[in-house]
Amino acid sequence: MTINIKRGEKLKIERKIPQYKKVTKQDLRLARHIGKMRKKAGLTQEQLALKIKKSIVWIGLIESGKRIPNLKLLYKVARALDIKVKDLFPF
């Protein structure tokens, strides 16, 4: 593929910036509750990360509400904490 550009013309390249979902109050409540349940189970972020095969940073992002876990990850967290998925939701 070739692009012909005339002398003196500028090539404009547009980048698509990913749009992230806006964090809601429920997302923040879920994040804080996951942290509480982890502490109640007596696990550190590192131990939970090892159990669900994610990084410590990822766990921190989830617990701070900066990342929202999908259902598959919530299932892994619940299994690691030895609770049901529904127990992760405080509402």
Backbone as CSV, one residue per row, in Angstrom:
resi,resn,N_x,N_y,N_z,CA_x,CA_y,CA_z,C_x,C_y,C_z
1,MET,0.844,-1.166,0.000,0.000,0.000,0.000,0.891,1.231,0.000
2,THR,0.615,2.158,-0.882,1.390,3.394,-0.922,0.466,4.584,-0.727
3,ILE,0.990,5.596,-0.110,0.244,6.830,0.096,1.013,7.937,-0.612
4,ASN,0.349,8.604,-1.508,0.981,9.714,-2.204,0.698,11.015,-1.463
5,ILE,1.754,11.701,-1.092,1.628,12.973,-0.390,2.359,14.023,-1.222
6,LYS,1.664,15.100,-1.478,2.280,16.189,-2.235,3.264,16.931,-1.350
7,ARG,4.252,17.474,-1.968,5.264,18.234,-1.234,4.592,19.374,-0.464
8,GLY,4.934,19.496,0.801,4.389,20.560,1.641,3.128,20.152,2.397
9,GLU,2.525,19.028,2.047,1.330,18.575,2.761,1.732,17.822,4.022
10,LYS,0.896,17.919,5.019,1.143,17.193,6.259,0.199,15.998,6.319
11,LEU,0.726,14.909,6.771,-0.078,13.709,6.930,-0.676,13.728,8.330
12,LYS,-1.967,13.639,8.393,-2.643,13.655,9.693,-3.027,12.221,10.056
13,ILE,-2.512,11.771,11.178,-2.824,10.429,11.659,-3.669,10.573,12.917
14,GLU,-4.818,9.963,12.885,-5.697,10.024,14.043,-5.555,8.752,14.856
15,ARG,-5.421,8.931,16.126,-5.359,7.785,17.036,-6.664,7.688,17.795
16,LYS,-7.105,6.480,17.935,-8.315,6.274,18.729,-7.893,6.074,20.174
17,ILE,-8.424,6.886,21.044,-8.139,6.767,22.466,-9.208,5.863,23.069
18,PRO,-8.782,4.804,23.778,-9.789,3.896,24.340,-10.677,4.602,25.358
19,GLN,-11.939,4.322,25.288,-12.893,4.895,26.223,-13.148,3.891,27.334
20,TYR,-12.865,4.290,28.549,-13.086,3.418,29.689,-14.443,3.711,30.295
21,LYS,-15.010,2.689,30.866,-16.294,2.832,31.522,-16.137,3.738,32.734
22,LYS,-17.078,4.620,32.908,-17.050,5.508,34.060,-17.340,4.684,35.319
23,VAL,-16.550,4.903,36.349,-16.705,4.150,37.593,-17.895,4.709,38.365
24,THR,-18.787,3.812,38.759,-19.994,4.214,39.495,-19.807,3.983,40.994
25,LYS,-20.765,4.446,41.764,-20.726,4.237,43.218,-20.780,2.748,43.549
26,GLN,-21.561,2.000,42.769,-21.657,0.553,43.002,-20.316,-0.126,42.732
27,ASP,-19.600,0.344,41.709,-18.283,-0.214,41.412,-17.333,0.019,42.586
28,LEU,-17.379,1.214,43.163,-16.512,1.524,44.298,-16.887,0.713,45.525
29,ARG,-18.190,0.523,45.729,-18.625,-0.308,46.861,-18.145,-1.744,46.692
30,LEU,-18.251,-2.255,45.462,-17.771,-3.608,45.167,-16.272,-3.700,45.433
31,ALA,-15.528,-2.704,44.983,-14.072,-2.691,45.164,-13.701,-2.727,46.651
32,ARG,-14.325,-1.865,47.429,-14.024,-1.838,48.872,-14.429,-3.152,49.543
33,HIS,-15.547,-3.712,49.098,-16.030,-4.952,49.713,-15.098,-6.129,49.396
34,ILE,-14.557,-6.157,48.191,-13.598,-7.216,47.847,-12.396,-7.130,48.783
35,GLY,-11.913,-5.921,49.040,-10.796,-5.735,49.972,-11.147,-6.198,51.383
36,LYS,-12.350,-5.874,51.828,-12.789,-6.295,53.167,-12.882,-7.819,53.266
37,MET,-13.445,-8.436,52.232,-13.587,-9.895,52.248,-12.217,-10.580,52.196
38,ARG,-11.281,-9.990,51.460,-9.925,-10.546,51.399,-9.276,-10.491,52.777
39,LYS,-9.411,-9.348,53.450,-8.830,-9.202,54.789,-9.510,-10.132,55.787
40,LYS,-10.840,-10.286,55.651,-11.580,-11.189,56.535,-11.108,-12.634,56.372
41,ALA,-10.729,-12.985,55.141,-10.220,-14.338,54.867,-8.770,-14.494,55.334
42,GLY,-8.163,-13.394,55.767,-6.794,-13.459,56.270,-5.740,-13.516,55.173
43,LEU,-6.056,-12.998,53.999,-5.116,-13.028,52.885,-4.554,-11.635,52.605
44,THR,-3.316,-11.598,52.165,-2.733,-10.350,51.694,-3.063,-10.216,50.204
45,GLN,-2.821,-9.037,49.662,-3.036,-8.858,48.226,-2.141,-9.814,47.434
46,GLU,-0.934,-10.018,47.924,0.001,-10.916,47.244,-0.519,-12.348,47.231
47,GLN,-1.028,-12.812,48.370,-1.548,-14.183,48.444,-2.759,-14.368,47.530
48,LEU,-3.659,-13.373,47.524,-4.822,-13.451,46.638,-4.381,-13.447,45.178
49,ALA,-3.416,-12.608,44.862,-2.909,-12.533,43.483,-2.348,-13.879,43.032
50,LEU,-1.616,-14.530,43.904,-1.065,-15.841,43.558,-2.163,-16.875,43.346
51,LYS,-3.195,-16.820,44.171,-4.284,-17.796,44.058,-5.076,-17.643,42.767
52,ILE,-5.262,-16.408,42.322,-6.067,-16.202,41.117,-5.205,-15.933,39.878
53,LYS,-3.888,-16.043,40.064,-2.928,-15.891,38.963,-3.016,-14.524,38.284
54,LYS,-3.034,-13.490,39.102,-2.996,-12.100,38.639,-1.884,-11.396,39.394
55,SER,-1.515,-10.212,38.946,-0.447,-9.475,39.620,-0.988,-8.741,40.851
56,ILE,-0.081,-8.414,41.751,-0.449,-7.657,42.947,-0.996,-6.296,42.530
57,VAL,-0.400,-5.721,41.506,-0.851,-4.418,41.010,-2.305,-4.502,40.565
58,TRP,-2.643,-5.591,39.868,-4.015,-5.772,39.396,-4.985,-5.844,40.568
59,ILE,-4.619,-6.556,41.614,-5.471,-6.645,42.805,-5.645,-5.259,43.414
60,GLY,-4.566,-4.508,43.505,-4.635,-3.148,44.037,-5.537,-2.254,43.209
61,LEU,-5.474,-2.382,41.891,-6.329,-1.584,41.013,-7.804,-1.949,41.188
62,ILE,-8.064,-3.219,41.385,-9.443,-3.661,41.605,-9.960,-3.122,42.935
63,GLU,-9.160,-3.280,43.997,-9.603,-2.856,45.323,-9.714,-1.338,45.451
64,SER,-8.997,-0.611,44.618,-9.092,0.849,44.661,-10.192,1.370,43.744
65,GLY,-10.797,0.479,42.962,-11.886,0.866,42.082,-11.424,1.411,40.744
66,LYS,-10.137,1.290,40.443,-9.619,1.790,39.171,-9.821,0.800,38.036
67,ARG,-10.032,-0.439,38.362,-10.357,-1.472,37.379,-11.563,-2.246,37.905
68,ILE,-12.438,-2.606,36.990,-13.647,-3.322,37.370,-13.501,-4.760,36.900
69,PRO,-13.541,-5.720,37.820,-13.349,-7.120,37.424,-14.547,-7.660,36.657
70,ASN,-14.262,-8.540,35.702,-15.356,-9.191,34.988,-15.856,-10.373,35.821
71,LEU,-16.905,-11.013,35.347,-17.522,-12.096,36.111,-16.578,-13.273,36.315
72,LYS,-15.773,-13.572,35.305,-14.821,-14.682,35.421,-13.823,-14.417,36.555
73,LEU,-13.341,-13.182,36.641,-12.393,-12.838,37.697,-13.074,-12.823,39.060
74,LEU,-14.314,-12.351,39.108,-15.055,-12.376,40.377,-15.229,-13.815,40.866
75,TYR,-15.468,-14.730,39.933,-15.600,-16.145,40.296,-14.294,-16.669,40.886
76,LYS,-13.172,-16.299,40.269,-11.869,-16.732,40.785,-11.598,-16.152,42.169
77,VAL,-11.945,-14.895,42.355,-11.755,-14.249,43.662,-12.599,-14.952,44.717
78,ALA,-13.856,-15.219,44.385,-14.747,-15.895,45.331,-14.210,-17.274,45.706
79,ARG,-13.724,-18.027,44.729,-13.158,-19.352,45.030,-11.926,-19.236,45.911
80,ALA,-11.096,-18.237,45.636,-9.879,-18.055,46.421,-10.207,-17.671,47.861
81,LEU,-11.302,-16.932,48.042,-11.711,-16.505,49.383,-12.635,-17.526,50.046
82,ASP,-12.963,-18.590,49.329,-13.842,-19.659,49.824,-15.225,-19.110,50.192
83,ILE,-15.768,-18.307,49.278,-17.117,-17.756,49.462,-17.858,-17.878,48.127
84,LYS,-19.155,-17.557,48.147,-19.941,-17.540,46.924,-19.781,-16.184,46.237
85,VAL,-19.960,-16.157,44.929,-19.824,-14.907,44.168,-20.779,-13.850,44.696
86,LYS,-22.004,-14.265,45.029,-22.997,-13.294,45.508,-22.553,-12.607,46.799
87,ASP,-21.683,-13.263,47.572,-21.193,-12.655,48.817,-20.212,-11.512,48.560
88,LEU,-19.726,-11.386,47.322,-18.835,-10.272,46.990,-19.598,-8.976,46.788
89,PHE,-20.911,-9.087,46.557,-21.718,-7.902,46.291,-22.393,-7.419,47.574
90,PRO,-22.031,-6.205,48.025,-22.601,-5.695,49.279,-23.978,-5.073,49.122
91,PHE,-24.542,-5.090,47.931,-25.839,-4.435,47.705,-26.859,-5.420,47.225
